[in-house]
Amino acid sequence: MKKVIGVISIVLFLIVSLQSCVAGIGNTISANGEVSGSAGIMLAIFMLIAGIIAIMSRTSKGMTITSIVFYALGGLIGIANVGSYSDLKIWSILSLIFGGLILLHLIKNKEDYNKKATNN
């Protein structure tokens, strides 16, 4: 499940970053003082980092937790800065869901991580 979420996150990076660039340009042109475009770029970067770490984490509990933290931080940054770029809310919630799913994966496979940690 981690690998699937990681690949989806990498693909979503492209979509979210392109939308965020357009939203940022719109914010600049309208001079409305919103930062939803910049927050979207940060969310996209956090999703990319979290996705790469999720794919690479295999049996590493620390890397899995790091991936969860990046998903959560990206989601919180996005939710806190939703403005005229309303799709940011959707991507932020999706990032939080991805973090939650990986957390459930970590809890479900807790014994596997502990066995592999003691065998190394």
Rosetta blueprint (number, residue, H / E / L):
1 M L
2 K H
3 K H
4 V H
5 I H
6 G H
7 V H
8 I H
9 S H
10 I H
11 V H
12 L H
13 F H
14 L H
15 I H
16 V H
17 S H
18 L H
19 Q H
20 S H
21 C H
22 V H
23 A H
24 G H
25 I H
26 G H
27 N H
28 T H
29 I H
30 S H
31 A L
32 N L
33 G L
34 E L
35 V L
36 S H
37 G H
38 S H
39 A H
40 G H
41 I H
42 M H
43 L H
44 A H
45 I H
46 F H
47 M H
48 L H
49 I H
50 A H
51 G H
52 I H
53 I H
54 A H
55 I H
56 M H
57 S L
58 R L
59 T L
60 S L
61 K H
62 G H
63 M H
64 T H
65 I H
66 T H
67 S H
68 I H
69 V H
70 F H
71 Y H
72 A H
73 L H
74 G H
75 G H
76 L H
77 I H
78 G H
79 I H
80 A H
81 N L
82 V L
83 G L
84 S L
85 Y L
86 S L
87 D H
88 L H
89 K H
90 I H
91 W H
92 S H
93 I H
94 L H
95 S H
96 L H
97 I H
98 F H
99 G H
100 G H
101 L H
102 I H
103 L H
104 L H
105 H H
106 L H
107 I H
108 K H
109 N L
110 K H
111 E H
112 D H
113 Y H
114 N H
115 K H
116 K H
117 A H
118 T H
119 N H
120 N L
